[in-house]
Amino acid sequence: MLRSQQAGLVRKQTFVLCLALTLTGASLQAQSTAPTANSAAGATPAYDVSSIKPSKPDAGHSGSMFNGAGIYEGTNITLKGLLQTAFDKRETEIATLPAWAEKEHFDVQAKSLETDDATLKALHTSDRQHMLIKVLEDRFHLKWHMEQRELPVYEMVVAKGGIKMSPAAVTTRGGGIRGGFGGELTGINCSMEILSRVLSDRLSRAVIDKTGLTDKYDFKLKFSTEDAPSNPDSDAPSIFTAIQEQLGLKLQPAKGMQEVLVVDSVSMPSAD
């Protein structure tokens, strides 16, 4: 059961990372810019050493994080989870994986030893992702390319009756969304671009902002969730109903072109 929850855990970890970055006022571009060629080569520093070992069968938790200036740690993680972290992709945006890439779990640690601390601390998240991609290319013999494919998406539009969010009370600070695994999100000086990104991670499907709204807003969104034990006394609506009733927005199913990571070849790494 713990193994089968891996993909969902990675998605939620990505979701929390998105929240943390937006709240500090970091740019959306800095969150991740996945490369479009089959190499992470360039001026970015590299992880000089890496360790990849099979996870213990009874491993009880999973994690994927850039821990410190020059360290990446993946705990009880699949190759698919590693790809989600390295390329900033949702599950539906990764294609042609072998079966073992979603079943076999690894403990991964990569370190940069040669680069000075000041340079490492100045790296954007996208730089660290490039460094992780190089590890995957070296250790898993990963070959890949990006291509555009038509996938199911949600279009976020203004619902009938208009928006129900309040204009941001303070606009001179960084904006974003506070929230986690439970069914409550709080928007502070939040743009629709940030909201659509957070909802995309929450729903594991791209949410395209079609609202036409350029202002920033404060709001609270409460909804039922499978991420936390349900309260039998709670009458919280689904996230789709909550968005319409509480924010005055609507998510409508559609089709859209999305960039997909296509795995051309990959192999099991030798344990060390």
Buried (B, 14 or more C-beta within 10 A) or exposed (E): EBBEEBBBBBBBBBBBBBBEBBBEEBEBEBBBBBBEEBEBEEEBBBBEEBBBEBBEEEBEEBBBBBEEBBBBBBBBBBBBBBBBBBBBBBBBBBEEBBEEBBEBBBBBBBBBEEBEEEBBEEBBBBBBBBBBBBBBBBBBEBBBEBEEBEBEBBBBBBBEEEBBBEEBEEEEEEBBBBBEEEBBBBBBBBBBBBBBBBBBBBBBBBBBBBBEBEEBBBBBBBBBBEEEEEEEEEEBBEBBEBBBBBBBBBBEEEEBEBBBBBBEEBEBBEEE
